[in-house]
Amino acid sequence: MSRLAKRWHGCASPLLAAIALLVSAAAHAQYADLDRADWKEDAAPPPPVYSTSRLIDIEMPRSATVRMGIDPETITINHDTGIVRYVAVARGPSAVNATYEGIRCATGEYRVYARQVQGNPWTPSGENDWKSMRGQTSVMVQHPYRLARDGMCIGTGVRQTVADMVRELKSGNRSLYY
């Protein structure tokens, strides 16, 4: 390896880390006011129509008997509130169920707005609280964190477009998410 190549190789990792930190800081600055105490959530629209044929798989533990996926056509971004909403679909050996959910990258939280069991009508979840995405032990509620990490969030900010999110979710790369 040439001297120049060795020098570049030694600088590449710190340089990439510095660039990633700057991108993360810029995203955080954009959404810094979204974790204030006076933050207000907008009214969630009704759950969108989803299709199991368009699902992007969400990484799940190998021991999971349920496969999770997200229909990319259901993803919406509200940049004013910092909320990303989507439909997640759980496919098991004997059932297909869906949840209409939201993620707040700025605070590391998620919430479920509605549930659909086996193609029946959507029913409101009855849960109005945002919950931490971190530290969830049940396999069935680990997917919001995985979605945030795998492409919906960048740092504590929301990606700019749904197309950016879909590209990242399909790529298998992991974002700089806490």
N, C-alpha and C positions, 0 to 999 in steps of 0.2 A: 504494500500500500504506500502510495506516495506521501510525502510529508504534508502536502496540502490536503490530501484526502483524510489523513489521520487527524489533522487539525479540524477540518469540517466535521468529521464524525464525532469528535469530542465536543463540539459546540452544538450539534444538531438537537440533541435531547433538551438541553437547557433552553435553546432558542424556541423550540416547539412548545415547551412548557410555558414560557413567557408569553407567547402568542395566545395560547389557550387561556391563560389567566387574564389577559387583556380582553379577550372576547367575552369571557365570563363576567368580568367586572362591568363591561359595557352593557351587557344584558341585565345585570343586577341593577345598575343605575337606572335603566329604563323602567324597571318595575319596582323600584325601591319604595315608592309610596303605596304599593298594593298590600303591604303587610301592616299598615297602620291600624290602630284601634277603631278608627271611624270608617274603615272600608265597608262598602255595601255591595252585596251581590245583586246582580240583575235577575229578573225573573227568567227561569229556565224555560225555553220553548218546549213544546211537546216532543217526546222521543221521535227521532227520525226513523224512516223505514230503513231496514238493513237487509243485507243478503248474506247468507252463509257461503255463497260461491266467491265472494270477494275478500274473504277474511285474510288478514295478515296474522300469522301465528305469533303469539306472545310466548317468550321463553318461560317454561315452567320447570319445576324440579323433576328429575327423572322418575321419581316415585309417584308423581301425580297421575291419576287415572283419567283426569279431565284435561282436555285440550282447550286452551283459551285463544281467542282471536279477536281482532278489531276490524270492523268494516271501515275502510278509509273514507268512504263516501259519507259517513256519519260524523266525521270530525269537523267541529266548528271552533273558531277562536274568537274570543271577545278581548281585544287588546285593552279596552278601557278598564275591565275588571281583572284581567289576567287569567281568565278561566278558559280551559280547553274542555269541550264536551264531546262525548263519543258514545258509541254503543259497543260494549264488550259482549262476546258470545262464548258461553261455556258449552263444550260438546263432550258428553260422556257416553258410556256404553249404551245407556237407555234414555237419555234426555238431551235436549238442546234448550238452554235457557239464556236469557239476555238481560243485561243491566244497562241503564242509561246513566252515565256517570260524568263527573267533572273533576278536573285536576287544577290545583293552584300551585304553580311552580314556585312562586315567591315565598310560600309558607310551607311547602312540602306536604300539602294536604289533599285529600280527595273526599268526594261524597257521592252517594248513590241517590239519584232522583226517582227512578222507577225500575220495576222488575217485570220481566215477562217470562212465564213458565210454559214451556212446551207450546209456543205459538198462541197461547191465550192472550186476551187483551192486556195491555200494560196496566200495572197497578202502582200507585205512588208508594215510595218506600216507607214513608212516615218518619224517616230520619232527616232531621234538618241541620245536624251538626257536621262540620268538617272534621275529618279524622286524619291523624298523621299517617303518611304513607310508609314511614319507617317503622321497623320493629313489628310488623304484622306477622304473626306466626302461622295463621291459617293459609293454606295454599290458595284458597278461593279469594283471598283479598290481598295477595301479593302483587297482582298484575298492575295496579295503578303505579306503584313504584317502578316496576319494570318498564311500563310505557313512558314514564317520565325520563328514566335513565336511557332508554333505547331510542329516543328521538323527539318526544313532545317538548321537552324542556332543554334549555342550554344554560347551564348554571342555574340561577334562580329566575331566569327569564323564560318567556314563551318564544318558541321559534316564530319567525315572521309569517310564514305561510303554511297552509295545510300541505302543499306540495313538498315543502322542506321536511315536514314531519314524516310524511309517507316515505320519502326517499330514505330518511334515516332509519325508520322502522324496518324497511325492507333490507337495508344494508347490513344489519347485524353489528354495526359500530355502537359504541357506548358513548353517550354524551358526558360532559363534565357536570354531573349532577350529584349533589351531596347525598 
